């Protein structure tokens, strides 16, 4: 009998909130994540970490879902990783003190939690990661037991995107009065009206840019089924090697073992049985047996279909980044970069390579050091050149410092070359002597430069005064 899952939920609110805003243009809804976790077990504890004095809108939804809010007060020097450290300490403490908790769910996309995930897995805990595919580290997705993408939980009828509401519905224009018409005819009012029209035109152009090319921030379009066939075939082969009859439940658990980021909703189905039925309808699989105990076999048609791999899209992006490197150094939005990709490669489509959105493709490219992506709540994802394309700065070579030694030697122009070499060789030793010794050295150097013929009084008087020092 399968062990009952008792899940403790930990929410890194700052990370998940800005990730959802920058990629999906939505407000984060914790209820979606909790409902998805309830399908996998019982939630026994819920904690969320943030500076809640600045998150008034989120406090209400946390209270409505009985999430315990842990207050983080930033120090004067900043508190960049304070919530991460506090979350990790509380999770480890619960793993030691609450033996009944056998599963942990981390709602975040931060790759800093990879050591925590590995440690909890070493203690025998089941790990769920809830985050967006466009901002959650692919390394974190592959190192948990199951990754639940936030995009797959969306329902546009209940949670419409923020940008789809205000600009498509024009408000009725009121009829102005005579006084208002006279005030509007002044030069200052005319200039202000022109500025307002320009700002409105820019907003409409930006909104249209989001709407074009499928980037309207709604729920991503489903992927084509051939992208799932390699994982299905690999899972069925694993079950055959174990000598186990491939059924629906075993097939999904095996697929999650091989790829924790798999989600049947990414292919336009609501359940795994619907996913298998869709594969069978399209001629990729064959099922036998009654409902609930179906056995699955792969048809020969699936072997002849080869979908492009994700790695094959990286050279295309590398070419675009090389061309627009100067523009990317100051940061470019994901929409701008997507436009450049279409300009250089007109047939490029992120879904063709197995990405549901262009933001997910950028996230994959970031883990391959091709770009660096930062989330901005207003502008969205901001891309910069990655470490692979940034030239490394080398330290200056020692030869650049070598000419300093001859410049410090004033006896280099002496008639005898041997005297100058001797003076240079003695210089490091004289630097370590007291101040009086240094003064006597300068007198001797002048004497050597003059050939010992001029200023005889100086050469006789000063050595007698400094003789006791020696």
C-alpha positions in Angstrom: 0.0 0.0 0.0 1.4 3.4 -0.9 2.4 5.6 2.0 0.1 8.5 2.8 1.5 11.9 1.8 1.6 14.5 4.5 2.8 17.7 2.8 4.4 20.8 4.4 4.2 23.8 2.1 6.8 26.6 2.1 6.2 29.7 -0.1 9.0 32.0 -1.2 6.5 34.8 -1.9 8.9 37.4 -3.3 10.3 35.1 -5.9 7.0 33.5 -7.0 5.2 36.8 -7.1 7.6 38.7 -9.3 8.1 35.6 -11.5 4.3 35.3 -12.2 4.0 39.1 -12.8 7.0 39.3 -15.2 6.2 36.2 -17.3 2.4 35.8 -17.2 1.2 39.4 -16.3 -0.9 38.0 -13.5 -1.3 38.3 -9.8 0.0 35.2 -7.9 -2.8 33.1 -6.5 -1.7 30.7 -3.8 -5.0 28.9 -3.9 -4.1 27.4 -7.3 -0.9 25.9 -5.8 -2.7 24.5 -2.8 -5.4 22.9 -4.8 -2.9 21.1 -7.0 -1.0 19.9 -3.9 -4.2 18.6 -2.3 -4.6 16.2 -5.2 -1.3 14.6 -4.1 -1.8 14.3 -0.4 -2.8 16.1 2.8 -1.4 19.5 3.6 -0.4 19.6 7.2 1.5 22.9 7.4 1.7 26.1 5.3 4.2 28.9 5.6 4.9 32.0 3.5 7.9 34.2 3.8 8.0 37.9 2.8 8.0 41.5 4.2 4.2 41.5 4.6 4.1 45.2 5.5 4.7 45.9 1.8 2.3 43.2 0.5 -1.1 44.4 1.7 -2.9 42.8 -1.3 -1.3 39.4 -0.6 -2.1 39.3 3.1 -5.8 38.8 2.5 -5.4 35.8 0.2 -2.9 34.2 2.6 -5.3 34.6 5.5 -8.2 33.2 3.4 -6.1 30.1 2.7 -4.9 29.7 6.3 -1.2 30.2 5.3 1.0 31.2 8.2 2.8 34.4 7.2 6.4 34.6 8.5 7.5 38.3 8.6 10.9 39.3 7.2 12.2 42.6 8.3 15.1 43.8 6.0 18.2 45.1 7.6 19.7 48.5 6.7 22.3 46.7 4.5 19.6 44.7 2.7 18.0 41.3 3.1 18.4 39.6 -0.3 18.6 36.0 0.8 17.0 36.4 4.3 13.8 34.7 3.3 15.6 31.8 1.6 17.8 31.1 4.7 14.8 31.3 7.0 12.7 29.0 4.8 15.6 26.4 4.6 16.1 26.4 8.3 12.4 25.9 9.1 12.1 23.1 6.5 15.1 21.2 8.0 13.8 21.7 11.5 10.4 20.3 10.5 12.1 17.3 8.8 13.8 16.5 12.2 11.0 17.3 14.6 7.9 16.2 12.7 8.4 12.6 11.6 4.8 12.4 10.2 5.7 15.0 7.5 7.1 12.9 4.6 6.6 15.4 1.7 7.7 19.0 1.2 6.4 21.5 -1.3 8.5 24.5 -2.1 6.6 27.2 -4.1 9.5 29.1 -5.7 11.7 29.2 -8.8 14.9 30.0 -7.1 17.8 27.7 -7.8 19.3 28.5 -4.4 17.0 25.8 -3.0 18.8 23.0 -4.8 21.0 22.1 -1.7 17.9 22.1 0.4 16.1 19.8 -2.0 19.0 17.4 -2.2 19.3 17.3 1.6 15.6 16.6 2.1 15.7 13.9 -0.5 18.7 12.3 1.3 16.4 12.1 4.4 13.8 10.2 2.4 11.3 13.0 1.8 9.2 13.5 -1.3 9.8 16.9 -2.9 7.3 18.9 -4.9 8.4 22.2 -6.7 5.7 24.6 -7.8 6.8 27.4 -10.1 6.6 28.8 -13.6 8.4 27.1 -16.5 9.6 30.5 -17.7 11.4 31.5 -14.4 12.1 28.3 -12.5 15.6 26.9 -12.9 15.6 23.8 -15.1 18.2 22.3 -12.7 15.7 22.6 -9.8 12.9 21.2 -12.0 15.0 18.0 -12.7 16.1 17.4 -9.1 12.7 17.2 -7.4 10.3 14.3 -7.5 7.6 16.3 -9.3 7.6 19.7 -10.8 4.2 21.4 -11.0 4.2 24.2 -13.5 2.1 27.3 -12.5 1.1 27.7 -16.2 -0.7 24.3 -16.1 -2.9 25.5 -13.2 -4.3 28.6 -14.9 -7.9 29.0 -16.0 -8.4 32.1 -18.1 -12.1 32.2 -17.2 -11.3 32.7 -13.5 -8.0 34.5 -13.6 -7.8 36.7 -16.7 -4.5 38.4 -17.6 -4.1 41.9 -16.3 -3.4 43.4 -19.7 -6.5 42.0 -21.4 -9.0 44.2 -19.4 -8.3 47.9 -19.4 -7.3 48.8 -22.9 -9.8 46.9 -25.1 -12.9 48.5 -23.6 -13.0 52.3 -24.4 -14.9 54.4 -22.0 -17.7 56.7 -23.2 -16.5 60.3 -23.8 -18.5 62.9 -21.8 -19.8 66.0 -23.6 -17.6 69.0 -22.6 -19.1 72.3 -21.4 -18.3 75.7 -22.9 -15.9 76.6 -20.0 -14.1 73.3 -20.5 -13.7 74.0 -24.2 -12.2 77.5 -23.5 -9.8 76.0 -21.0 -8.8 73.3 -23.4 -7.9 75.8 -26.1 -5.0 77.4 -24.2 -1.4 76.5 -25.3 -0.6 74.7 -22.1 -3.7 72.5 -22.5 -2.9 71.8 -26.1 0.6 70.7 -25.2 -0.6 68.5 -22.4 -3.2 66.9 -24.7 -0.5 66.1 -27.3 1.6 64.4 -24.6 -1.3 62.4 -23.4 -2.1 61.2 -26.9 1.5 60.2 -27.4 1.5 58.2 -24.1 -1.8 56.5 -25.1 -0.4 55.6 -28.5 2.7 54.2 -26.9 0.6 52.1 -24.5 -1.6 50.8 -27.3 1.5 49.9 -29.3 3.0 48.1 -26.3 -0.3 46.3 -25.8 -0.4 45.3 -29.4 3.1 44.0 -29.2 2.0 41.7 -26.3 -0.9 40.6 -28.3 1.0 39.8 -31.5 2.8 36.5 -32.1 0.8 34.6 -29.5 2.4 36.5 -26.6 -0.8 37.8 -25.0 0.2 36.1 -21.6 -2.8 33.8 -21.6 -2.4 30.2 -20.7 0.3 28.8 -23.1 -0.9 26.8 -26.1 -0.5 23.0 -25.8 2.5 21.3 -27.2 2.4 18.8 -30.0 2.2 15.1 -28.9 5.5 14.0 -30.7 7.4 15.9 -28.0 6.1 13.5 -25.4 6.8 10.3 -27.3 10.5 9.9 -26.4 9.7 10.1 -22.7 6.7 7.7 -23.0 8.9 5.1 -25.0 11.7 5.4 -22.4 9.2 4.8 -19.5 7.7 1.8 -21.2 11.1 0.4 -21.9 12.0 0.8 -18.2 8.9 -1.0 -17.1 9.7 -3.9 -19.5 13.2 -4.3 -18.1 11.7 -4.5 -14.6 9.3 -7.2 -15.8 6.2 -5.1 -14.8 3.1 -4.8 -16.9 2.8 -1.2 -18.0 -0.4 0.3 -16.7 -1.6 3.9 -16.4 -0.5 4.6 -12.8 2.9 2.9 -13.2 3.5 4.6 -16.5 3.0 8.1 -15.0 5.1 7.5 -11.9 7.9 6.1 -14.1 7.7 9.1 -16.4 7.9 11.4 -13.4 11.0 9.5 -12.2 12.7 10.0 -15.5 11.5 13.6 -16.0 10.0 15.4 -12.9 8.9 18.3 -15.1 6.4 16.3 -17.1 2.9 17.5 -17.0 0.1 16.1 -19.1 -1.7 19.5 -19.1 1.1 20.9 -21.2 -0.3 18.8 -24.1 -3.9 20.0 -23.7 -5.3 17.2 -21.5 -6.8 17.4 -18.0 -5.7 14.0 -16.7 -3.2 11.4 -17.5 -5.8 9.0 -18.8 -7.0 11.7 -21.3 -3.4 12.1 -22.3 -3.0 8.4 -23.1 -6.4 8.4 -25.0 -5.2 11.3 -27.1 -2.0 9.4 -27.9 -4.1 6.4 -28.9 -6.5 8.5 -31.0 -3.6 9.9 -32.9 -2.1 6.5 -33.6 0.9 6.7 -31.3 -0.1 4.1 -28.7 -2.3 1.0 -28.4 -4.1 0.1 -25.2 -5.7 -3.2 -24.2 -7.8 -4.2 -21.2 -10.7 -2.8 -19.2 -10.9 0.8 -18.0 -8.6 1.4 -15.0 -6.4 -1.6 -15.9 -5.2 -0.7 -19.3 -1.9 -2.0 -20.6 -0.1 0.2 -23.0 2.1 -0.6 -26.0 3.9 1.7 -28.5 3.0 1.5 -32.1 5.7 1.5 -34.8 4.4 4.8 -36.0 6.0 6.6 -33.0 9.5 5.5 -33.9 9.3 7.2 -37.3 8.4 10.6 -35.8 11.3 12.8 -34.6 10.5 16.1 -33.0 13.2 18.8 -32.8 15.1 18.7 -29.5 15.4 21.7 -27.2 19.2 22.0 -27.6 18.7 22.5 -31.4 17.2 26.0 -30.7 20.3 27.3 -28.9 22.5 28.0 -32.0 19.7 30.1 -33.4 19.5 32.3 -30.3 23.3 32.5 -30.1 23.4 34.0 -33.5 20.8 36.6 -32.6 22.6 37.5 -29.4 25.9 38.0 -31.3 24.2 40.4 -33.7 22.3 42.4 -31.0 24.9 42.2 -28.3 25.3 45.9 -27.9 21.5 46.3 -27.4 21.4 43.4 -24.9 24.2 44.9 -22.8 21.7 47.5 -21.5 18.9 44.9 -21.2 16.2 44.0 -23.7 12.7 42.8 -23.0 11.8 39.2 -23.9 9.3 40.6 -26.5 12.1 42.6 -28.2 14.4 39.6 -28.2 11.5 37.5 -29.6 11.1 40.1 -32.4 14.8 39.9 -33.3 14.5 36.1 -33.4 11.7 36.3 -35.8 13.5 38.9 -37.9 16.7 36.8 -38.2 14.9 33.4 -38.3 11.4 34.0 -39.8 10.3 30.4 -39.3 11.4 30.2 -35.7 8.7 28.9 -33.2 9.5 28.1 -29.6 6.8 25.4 -29.5 8.4 23.6 -32.4 11.3 22.8 -30.0 9.1 21.8 -27.1 8.8 25.2 -25.3 5.3 26.4 -24.4 6.5 30.1 -24.5 9.4 32.2 -25.5 10.0 32.9 -21.8 10.5 29.2 -21.1 13.0 29.1 -23.9 15.0 32.0 -22.4 14.9 30.2 -19.1 16.4 27.2 -20.7 19.0 29.3 -22.5 20.0 31.0 -19.2 20.8 27.6 -17.7 23.1 27.1 -20.7 24.9 30.4 -20.0 23.7 31.9 -23.3 21.7 34.8 -21.7 21.1 36.2 -18.3 17.5 36.9 -17.4 16.1 39.1 -14.7 12.5 39.5 -13.7 10.9 43.0 -13.7 7.3 43.5 -12.5 6.7 46.3 -15.0 8.8 45.4 -18.1 8.6 41.6 -17.7 11.7 39.5 -18.4 14.8 41.5 -19.2 17.6 39.6 -21.1 21.3 40.3 -21.0 24.3 38.5 -22.7 25.2 35.3 -20.8 28.5 34.3 -19.4 29.3 32.3 -22.6 29.3 35.5 -24.7 30.9 38.0 -22.2 34.7 38.2 -22.9 36.8 37.5 -19.8 39.1 40.3 -18.6 42.7 39.2 -18.3 45.2 40.6 -15.7 48.0 42.8 -17.1 51.1 40.9 -18.1 54.3 41.3 -15.9 56.2 42.8 -18.9 54.1 46.0 -18.6 55.7 46.7 -15.2 59.3 45.8 -16.2 60.3 49.3 -17.5 59.9 50.8 -14.0 63.4 49.5 -12.9 65.5 51.4 -15.4 63.5 54.6 -14.7 64.4 54.4 -11.0 68.1 54.2 -11.7 69.6 57.6 -12.3 73.1 56.2 -13.1 72.0 54.5 -16.3 73.7 57.2 -18.4 77.1 56.7 -16.8 80.1 56.1 -19.2 80.8 52.7 -17.8 77.9 50.1 -18.4 79.2 47.9 -15.6 78.7 50.7 -13.0 75.0 51.1 -14.0 74.3 47.3 -13.8 76.0 47.3 -10.3 73.8 50.2 -9.1 70.6 48.5 -10.3 71.5 45.2 -8.6 72.2 47.0 -5.3 69.0 49.1 -5.3 66.7 46.6 -3.7 69.2 46.0 -0.8 69.6 49.8 -0.2 65.7 50.3 0.0 65.7 48.2 3.2 68.3 50.3 5.0 67.6 53.2 7.3 67.0 56.8 6.0 70.7 57.8 6.6 72.0 55.0 4.5 69.6 56.0 1.6 71.0 59.6 1.7 74.6 58.3 1.4 73.6 56.2 -1.5 72.3 59.2 -3.5 75.6 61.1 -2.8 77.6 58.1 -4.1 75.4 58.0 -7.2 76.0 61.6 -8.0 79.7 61.1 -7.6 79.6 58.2 -10.0 77.6 60.2 -12.5 80.1 63.1 -12.4 83.1 60.8 -12.9 84.5 61.7 -9.5 86.2 64.9 -10.8 83.7 67.7 -9.8 82.4 68.8 -6.4 85.3 67.3 -4.6 84.4 69.1 -1.3 81.0 67.4 -1.2 82.5 64.0 -1.7 85.0 64.5 1.1 82.8 66.2 3.7 79.7 64.0 3.6 81.3 60.6 3.8 83.2 61.8 7.0 79.9 62.8 8.6 78.2 59.5 7.7 81.1 57.2 8.5 80.0 56.3 12.1 76.7 54.9 10.7 78.5 52.3 8.8 
